[in-house]
Amino acid sequence: MIFYYCKHIVAIGTSTPILEPKHMRKPGRHFLQIPGPSTVPDRVLRAIDNQTMDHRSPEFGVLGRRALDGMKSVFNTTSDVIIYPASGTGAWEAALVNTLSPGDTVLMCETGHFAWLWDRLAKRLGLKPELIDTDWRQAADVDAIQARLRKDSAHDIKAVCVVHNETSTGCTSDIAAVRAAIDATGHPALLMVDTISSLGSVEYLHDDWGVDVTVGGSQKGLMLPPGLSFNAVSEKAKAASHSAALPRSYWDWDEMIASNKTGYFPYTPATNMLYGLVEAIDMLNEEGMEHVFARHKRHARATRLAVETWGLEVLCRVPEHYSPVLTAVMMPEGHSADALRRIIHTELNMSLGSGLGRLQDRVFRIGHLGDFNDLMLLGTLSGIEVGLARAEVPHNKGGTQAAINFLASTEDAQNADRAA
Protein backbone atom coordinates (compact mmCIF):
# COMPACT_ATOMS: atom_id res chain seq x y z
CA MET A 1 0.00 0.00 0.00
CA ILE A 2 1.29 3.49 -0.85
CA PHE A 3 0.43 6.36 1.49
CA TYR A 4 0.23 9.89 0.16
CA TYR A 5 0.77 13.23 1.82
CA CYS A 6 0.46 16.90 0.83
CA LYS A 7 3.69 18.75 0.12
CA HIS A 8 1.99 21.99 1.21
CA ILE A 9 2.76 23.69 -2.07
CA VAL A 10 0.60 24.44 -5.05
CA ALA A 11 1.29 24.27 -8.73
CA ILE A 12 1.68 27.64 -10.44
CA GLY A 13 -1.70 28.91 -11.57
CA THR A 14 -3.75 26.49 -9.49
CA SER A 15 -4.77 25.98 -5.88
CA THR A 16 -4.56 22.19 -6.15
CA PRO A 17 -2.03 20.68 -3.72
CA ILE A 18 0.68 18.56 -5.31
CA LEU A 19 0.84 15.04 -3.89
CA GLU A 20 3.65 12.56 -4.01
CA PRO A 21 4.34 9.15 -2.48
CA LYS A 22 5.36 9.56 1.15
CA HIS A 23 8.31 7.23 0.83
CA MET A 24 9.55 8.36 -2.58
CA ARG A 25 13.34 8.31 -2.66
CA LYS A 26 15.03 11.65 -3.26
CA PRO A 27 18.09 11.18 -5.48
CA GLY A 28 21.40 12.86 -4.77
CA ARG A 29 22.78 13.93 -1.44
CA HIS A 30 20.89 16.14 0.97
CA PHE A 31 22.23 19.69 1.19
CA LEU A 32 22.43 20.50 4.91
CA GLN A 33 22.81 24.27 4.76
CA ILE A 34 21.58 25.18 8.22
CA PRO A 35 24.06 27.06 10.42
CA GLY A 36 24.89 23.85 12.28
CA PRO A 37 25.02 21.01 12.72
CA SER A 38 27.19 21.21 9.64
CA THR A 39 28.02 18.42 7.23
CA VAL A 40 30.42 15.89 8.78
CA PRO A 41 33.39 15.03 6.51
CA ASP A 42 33.94 11.39 5.55
CA ARG A 43 37.32 11.41 7.31
CA VAL A 44 35.66 12.33 10.59
CA LEU A 45 32.88 9.79 10.10
CA ARG A 46 35.47 7.05 9.45
CA ALA A 47 37.39 8.06 12.57
CA ILE A 48 34.25 7.89 14.71
CA ASP A 49 33.60 4.45 13.20
CA ASN A 50 36.67 2.97 14.95
CA GLN A 51 36.09 0.30 17.58
CA THR A 52 35.54 1.76 21.05
CA MET A 53 38.63 1.38 23.24
CA ASP A 54 39.03 0.85 26.96
CA HIS A 55 38.86 4.35 28.44
CA ARG A 56 41.23 3.31 31.24
CA SER A 57 43.87 1.88 28.90
CA PRO A 58 47.27 3.47 28.18
CA GLU A 59 46.16 4.04 24.58
CA PHE A 60 43.22 6.15 25.73
CA GLY A 61 45.48 8.46 27.70
CA VAL A 62 47.29 9.27 24.45
CA LEU A 63 43.98 9.94 22.67
CA GLY A 64 42.74 12.10 25.53
CA ARG A 65 45.85 14.26 25.57
CA ARG A 66 45.71 14.68 21.77
CA ALA A 67 42.12 15.90 22.04
CA LEU A 68 42.76 18.23 24.98
CA ASP A 69 45.99 19.70 23.57
CA GLY A 70 44.42 20.04 20.14
CA MET A 71 41.53 22.04 21.56
CA LYS A 72 43.95 24.37 23.31
CA SER A 73 45.32 25.25 19.88
CA VAL A 74 41.82 25.81 18.50
CA PHE A 75 40.95 28.17 21.36
CA ASN A 76 44.42 29.77 21.21
CA THR A 77 45.00 29.24 24.91
CA THR A 78 47.58 27.76 27.24
CA SER A 79 44.93 27.38 29.94
CA ASP A 80 42.84 24.30 30.64
CA VAL A 81 40.19 23.17 28.19
CA ILE A 82 37.48 20.88 29.54
CA ILE A 83 35.54 18.53 27.26
CA TYR A 84 32.03 17.41 28.21
CA PRO A 85 29.79 14.81 26.54
CA ALA A 86 27.02 17.39 26.11
CA SER A 87 25.46 19.96 23.85
CA GLY A 88 26.47 23.59 23.97
CA THR A 89 23.75 24.21 26.52
CA GLY A 90 25.67 21.99 28.92
CA ALA A 91 28.80 24.07 28.40
CA TRP A 92 26.77 27.22 29.12
CA GLU A 93 25.63 25.71 32.41
CA ALA A 94 29.14 24.54 33.31
CA ALA A 95 30.52 28.06 32.78
CA LEU A 96 27.96 29.57 35.14
CA VAL A 97 27.80 26.98 37.93
CA ASN A 98 31.59 26.75 38.28
CA THR A 99 32.11 30.48 38.76
CA LEU A 100 29.00 32.02 40.31
CA SER A 101 26.81 31.88 43.42
CA PRO A 102 23.02 32.10 43.90
CA GLY A 103 21.75 35.64 43.42
CA ASP A 104 24.82 36.88 41.52
CA THR A 105 24.17 39.49 38.84
CA VAL A 106 25.38 38.76 35.32
CA LEU A 107 25.33 41.23 32.43
CA MET A 108 24.24 39.87 29.07
CA CYS A 109 23.63 41.41 25.65
CA GLU A 110 20.56 40.16 23.76
CA THR A 111 22.10 39.87 20.31
CA GLY A 112 19.59 37.19 19.29
CA HIS A 113 17.78 34.01 20.25
CA PHE A 114 20.78 32.19 21.70
CA ALA A 115 21.79 35.12 23.90
CA TRP A 116 18.19 35.12 25.15
CA LEU A 117 18.37 31.38 25.88
CA TRP A 118 21.58 31.86 27.90
CA ASP A 119 19.75 34.55 29.89
CA ARG A 120 16.87 32.14 30.55
CA LEU A 121 19.29 29.43 31.70
CA ALA A 122 20.92 31.88 34.14
CA LYS A 123 17.53 32.68 35.66
CA ARG A 124 16.75 29.00 36.13
CA LEU A 125 20.03 28.57 38.01
CA GLY A 126 19.08 31.28 40.49
CA LEU A 127 21.21 34.05 39.01
CA LYS A 128 20.05 37.60 38.26
CA PRO A 129 20.83 38.37 34.63
CA GLU A 130 20.55 41.90 33.29
CA LEU A 131 19.88 41.90 29.57
CA ILE A 132 21.00 44.76 27.32
CA ASP A 133 18.46 44.93 24.50
CA THR A 134 19.28 45.16 20.81
CA ASP A 135 17.12 44.98 17.70
CA TRP A 136 18.72 41.58 16.81
CA ARG A 137 20.31 43.22 13.75
CA GLN A 138 23.68 44.05 15.25
CA ALA A 139 26.38 42.60 17.48
CA ALA A 140 26.89 43.22 21.20
CA ASP A 141 26.63 46.89 22.17
CA VAL A 142 30.09 47.53 23.57
CA ASP A 143 29.30 51.11 24.65
CA ALA A 144 26.22 49.95 26.56
CA ILE A 145 28.25 47.26 28.33
CA GLN A 146 30.90 49.79 29.34
CA ALA A 147 28.30 52.32 30.51
CA ARG A 148 26.54 49.74 32.69
CA LEU A 149 29.79 48.58 34.27
CA ARG A 150 30.78 52.17 35.08
CA LYS A 151 27.56 52.55 37.07
CA ASP A 152 28.27 49.38 39.04
CA SER A 153 30.56 50.94 41.63
CA ALA A 154 29.71 48.17 44.12
CA HIS A 155 30.81 45.53 41.61
CA ASP A 156 27.56 43.60 41.97
CA ILE A 157 27.96 42.34 38.40
CA LYS A 158 30.05 39.19 38.58
CA ALA A 159 30.21 38.26 34.89
CA VAL A 160 29.67 39.68 31.43
CA CYS A 161 28.30 37.09 28.98
CA VAL A 162 28.52 37.65 25.22
CA VAL A 163 27.73 35.46 22.22
CA HIS A 164 30.61 35.74 19.75
CA ASN A 165 28.66 34.69 16.67
CA GLU A 166 24.88 34.88 17.09
CA THR A 167 23.56 31.93 15.10
CA SER A 168 20.02 33.28 14.89
CA THR A 169 20.97 36.58 13.27
CA GLY A 170 24.34 36.30 11.51
CA CYS A 171 26.02 39.01 13.60
CA THR A 172 29.53 38.60 15.06
CA SER A 173 30.61 40.56 18.15
CA ASP A 174 34.02 42.14 18.71
CA ILE A 175 35.26 40.31 21.80
CA ALA A 176 38.51 42.24 22.00
CA ALA A 177 36.46 45.44 22.17
CA VAL A 178 34.28 43.99 24.93
CA ARG A 179 37.41 43.15 26.94
CA ALA A 180 38.75 46.66 26.37
CA ALA A 181 35.46 48.11 27.60
CA ILE A 182 35.63 46.03 30.78
CA ASP A 183 39.25 47.00 31.37
CA ALA A 184 38.49 50.68 30.79
CA THR A 185 36.12 50.64 33.76
CA GLY A 186 38.46 48.69 36.01
CA HIS A 187 35.62 46.29 36.70
CA PRO A 188 36.56 42.82 38.02
CA ALA A 189 33.69 40.96 36.29
CA LEU A 190 34.53 37.72 34.51
CA LEU A 191 34.18 37.69 30.72
CA MET A 192 32.34 34.66 29.33
CA VAL A 193 31.96 34.10 25.61
CA ASP A 194 29.84 31.66 23.59
CA THR A 195 31.75 30.47 20.50
CA ILE A 196 29.42 27.57 19.70
CA SER A 197 28.86 28.65 16.09
CA SER A 198 32.20 30.39 15.49
CA LEU A 199 34.88 28.10 16.91
CA GLY A 200 36.95 26.64 14.07
CA SER A 201 35.40 29.03 11.52
CA VAL A 202 36.17 32.53 12.83
CA GLU A 203 39.42 33.68 14.40
CA TYR A 204 39.20 33.41 18.18
CA LEU A 205 41.92 34.29 20.72
CA HIS A 206 40.94 33.18 24.21
CA ASP A 207 44.17 34.31 25.87
CA ASP A 208 44.94 37.44 23.87
CA TRP A 209 41.38 38.75 24.26
CA GLY A 210 41.39 38.14 28.01
CA VAL A 211 38.40 35.81 28.05
CA ASP A 212 37.79 33.96 31.32
CA VAL A 213 35.43 31.22 30.14
CA THR A 214 34.86 30.32 26.51
CA VAL A 215 31.99 28.00 25.64
CA GLY A 216 32.14 25.82 22.51
CA GLY A 217 30.40 22.96 20.75
CA SER A 218 31.38 20.21 18.33
CA GLN A 219 28.74 20.39 15.62
CA LYS A 220 29.60 23.50 13.62
CA GLY A 221 33.08 24.71 12.69
CA LEU A 222 34.65 21.62 14.27
CA MET A 223 32.78 19.46 11.71
CA LEU A 224 31.57 16.84 14.19
CA PRO A 225 28.11 15.57 15.05
CA PRO A 226 26.47 17.16 18.10
CA GLY A 227 27.64 15.63 21.36
CA LEU A 228 30.77 17.38 22.64
CA SER A 229 30.99 20.75 24.38
CA PHE A 230 33.90 22.71 25.77
CA ASN A 231 34.95 25.20 28.43
CA ALA A 232 38.26 27.01 28.04
CA VAL A 233 39.01 28.54 31.44
CA SER A 234 41.43 31.22 32.62
CA GLU A 235 43.30 31.20 35.92
CA LYS A 236 40.96 33.95 37.13
CA ALA A 237 37.95 31.76 36.35
CA LYS A 238 39.49 28.79 38.16
CA ALA A 239 40.11 30.99 41.19
CA ALA A 240 36.47 32.10 41.12
CA SER A 241 35.37 28.48 41.06
CA HIS A 242 36.87 27.89 44.50
CA SER A 243 34.37 30.26 46.13
CA ALA A 244 31.40 29.76 43.77
CA ALA A 245 28.38 28.34 45.59
CA LEU A 246 26.05 27.19 42.83
CA PRO A 247 25.61 23.40 43.11
CA ARG A 248 27.57 21.31 40.66
CA SER A 249 28.64 17.73 40.30
CA TYR A 250 28.75 16.52 36.70
CA TRP A 251 29.96 19.95 35.54
CA ASP A 252 32.65 20.39 38.22
CA TRP A 253 35.92 21.65 36.74
CA ASP A 254 38.27 20.51 39.51
CA GLU A 255 37.68 16.80 39.06
CA MET A 256 37.89 17.08 35.29
CA ILE A 257 41.13 19.08 35.32
CA ALA A 258 42.74 16.65 37.73
CA SER A 259 41.91 13.63 35.56
CA ASN A 260 42.72 15.40 32.30
CA LYS A 261 46.35 15.95 33.27
CA THR A 262 47.07 12.39 32.14
CA GLY A 263 44.47 12.35 29.33
CA TYR A 264 41.72 10.63 31.29
CA PHE A 265 38.25 11.63 32.47
CA PRO A 266 36.57 11.15 35.86
CA TYR A 267 33.65 9.38 34.20
CA THR A 268 33.01 7.53 30.96
CA PRO A 269 33.96 9.85 28.08
CA ALA A 270 32.50 9.98 24.57
CA THR A 271 35.37 7.88 23.21
CA ASN A 272 34.31 7.67 19.59
CA MET A 273 33.56 11.38 19.43
CA LEU A 274 37.11 12.00 20.66
CA TYR A 275 38.38 9.91 17.72
CA GLY A 276 36.45 12.26 15.45
CA LEU A 277 37.64 15.35 17.30
CA VAL A 278 41.34 14.65 16.85
CA GLU A 279 40.71 13.89 13.15
CA ALA A 280 38.81 17.17 12.72
CA ILE A 281 41.61 19.12 14.42
CA ASP A 282 44.12 17.46 12.08
CA MET A 283 42.01 18.54 9.10
CA LEU A 284 41.87 22.16 10.29
CA ASN A 285 45.63 22.21 10.81
CA GLU A 286 46.30 20.63 7.41
CA GLU A 287 44.34 23.42 5.71
CA GLY A 288 45.88 26.03 7.99
CA MET A 289 43.67 28.05 10.30
CA GLU A 290 44.39 31.33 8.49
CA HIS A 291 43.09 29.72 5.29
CA VAL A 292 40.06 28.32 7.10
CA PHE A 293 39.14 31.79 8.33
CA ALA A 294 39.75 33.37 4.90
CA ARG A 295 37.61 30.72 3.20
CA HIS A 296 34.69 31.42 5.52
CA LYS A 297 34.94 35.17 4.94
CA ARG A 298 35.08 34.65 1.18
CA HIS A 299 32.01 32.43 1.13
CA ALA A 300 30.12 34.87 3.33
CA ARG A 301 30.95 37.70 0.92
CA ALA A 302 29.81 35.66 -2.08
CA THR A 303 26.55 34.82 -0.30
CA ARG A 304 25.82 38.46 0.52
CA LEU A 305 26.47 39.41 -3.11
CA ALA A 306 23.85 36.87 -4.16
CA VAL A 307 21.35 38.17 -1.60
CA GLU A 308 21.93 41.78 -2.66
CA THR A 309 21.51 40.85 -6.33
CA TRP A 310 18.21 39.12 -5.56
CA GLY A 311 17.05 42.40 -4.04
CA LEU A 312 16.60 40.85 -0.61
CA GLU A 313 17.94 42.25 2.66
CA VAL A 314 20.57 40.75 4.94
CA LEU A 315 19.30 40.78 8.52
CA CYS A 316 22.61 42.05 9.96
CA ARG A 317 22.56 45.76 9.17
CA VAL A 318 26.11 46.65 10.31
CA PRO A 319 28.74 45.55 7.75
CA GLU A 320 31.45 45.34 10.43
CA HIS A 321 29.30 42.75 12.22
CA TYR A 322 28.68 40.43 9.24
CA SER A 323 29.14 36.79 10.18
CA PRO A 324 31.54 34.58 8.19
CA VAL A 325 29.52 31.55 9.31
CA LEU A 326 25.97 32.23 8.16
CA THR A 327 23.80 34.78 6.45
CA ALA A 328 20.27 35.49 7.68
CA VAL A 329 18.00 36.81 4.92
CA MET A 330 14.82 38.81 5.46
CA MET A 331 11.72 37.92 3.47
CA PRO A 332 9.71 40.55 1.59
CA GLU A 333 6.63 41.74 3.44
CA GLY A 334 3.75 39.30 3.14
CA HIS A 335 5.90 36.28 2.25
CA SER A 336 6.62 33.34 4.51
CA ALA A 337 10.18 32.20 5.14
CA ASP A 338 8.91 28.86 6.40
CA ALA A 339 6.91 28.29 3.22
CA LEU A 340 10.02 29.00 1.14
CA ARG A 341 12.12 26.67 3.27
CA ARG A 342 9.47 23.95 2.97
CA ILE A 343 9.46 24.16 -0.82
CA ILE A 344 13.26 24.09 -1.01
CA HIS A 345 13.37 21.10 1.34
CA THR A 346 10.65 19.15 -0.43
CA GLU A 347 11.49 19.99 -4.03
CA LEU A 348 15.27 20.38 -3.90
CA ASN A 349 16.32 18.25 -0.91
CA MET A 350 18.06 21.13 0.85
CA SER A 351 17.64 22.36 4.43
CA LEU A 352 17.96 26.03 5.35
CA GLY A 353 17.87 27.46 8.86
CA SER A 354 14.60 28.78 10.19
CA GLY A 355 13.89 32.07 11.89
CA LEU A 356 14.08 31.71 15.68
CA GLY A 357 12.22 33.56 18.41
CA ARG A 358 10.99 36.95 17.26
CA LEU A 359 12.34 36.18 13.76
CA GLN A 360 10.14 33.11 13.23
CA ASP A 361 8.84 32.92 9.64
CA ARG A 362 10.49 36.26 8.87
CA VAL A 363 13.98 35.10 7.87
CA PHE A 364 15.77 32.09 6.47
CA ARG A 365 19.38 31.37 7.35
CA ILE A 366 22.07 30.12 4.97
CA GLY A 367 24.86 28.17 6.63
CA HIS A 368 28.28 28.39 4.91
CA LEU A 369 30.55 26.85 7.51
CA GLY A 370 32.64 23.82 8.30
CA ASP A 371 33.80 21.43 5.58
CA PHE A 372 32.52 23.62 2.75
CA ASN A 373 33.88 24.69 -0.64
CA ASP A 374 33.01 26.91 -3.62
CA LEU A 375 30.98 24.29 -5.47
CA MET A 376 28.91 23.50 -2.39
CA LEU A 377 28.15 27.20 -1.95
CA LEU A 378 27.12 27.60 -5.58
CA GLY A 379 24.85 24.57 -5.32
CA THR A 380 23.30 26.11 -2.22
CA LEU A 381 22.72 29.50 -3.84
CA SER A 382 21.33 27.89 -7.00
CA GLY A 383 18.85 25.95 -4.90
CA ILE A 384 17.72 29.10 -3.13
CA GLU A 385 17.29 30.96 -6.41
CA VAL A 386 15.19 28.11 -7.82
CA GLY A 387 13.20 28.02 -4.58
CA LEU A 388 12.51 31.77 -4.68
CA ALA A 389 11.08 31.36 -8.17
CA ARG A 390 8.94 28.34 -7.28
CA ALA A 391 7.61 30.05 -4.16
CA GLU A 392 6.87 33.18 -6.21
CA VAL A 393 8.89 35.38 -3.89
CA PRO A 394 9.62 38.73 -5.55
CA HIS A 395 13.30 38.86 -6.44
CA ASN A 396 15.75 39.72 -9.18
CA LYS A 397 17.48 36.97 -11.10
CA GLY A 398 21.23 36.55 -11.20
CA GLY A 399 22.20 36.20 -7.54
CA THR A 400 23.99 32.92 -8.13
CA GLN A 401 25.78 34.39 -11.14
CA ALA A 402 26.99 37.30 -9.00
CA ALA A 403 28.49 34.78 -6.58
CA ILE A 404 30.07 32.88 -9.48
CA ASN A 405 31.64 36.06 -10.80
CA PHE A 406 33.12 36.82 -7.38
CA LEU A 407 34.41 33.30 -6.73
CA ALA A 408 35.85 33.05 -10.25
CA SER A 409 37.87 36.23 -9.86
CA THR A 410 41.43 35.53 -8.76
CA GLU A 411 41.80 39.16 -7.72
CA ASP A 412 38.65 39.01 -5.57
CA ALA A 413 39.85 35.78 -3.99
CA GLN A 414 43.24 37.32 -3.15
CA ASN A 415 41.59 40.45 -1.72
CA ALA A 416 39.30 38.30 0.42
CA ASP A 417 42.30 36.36 1.72
CA ARG A 418 44.13 39.57 2.58
CA ALA A 419 41.04 40.99 4.31
CA ALA A 420 40.90 37.86 6.45
Disulfide bonds with the S-S distance in Angstrom:
none
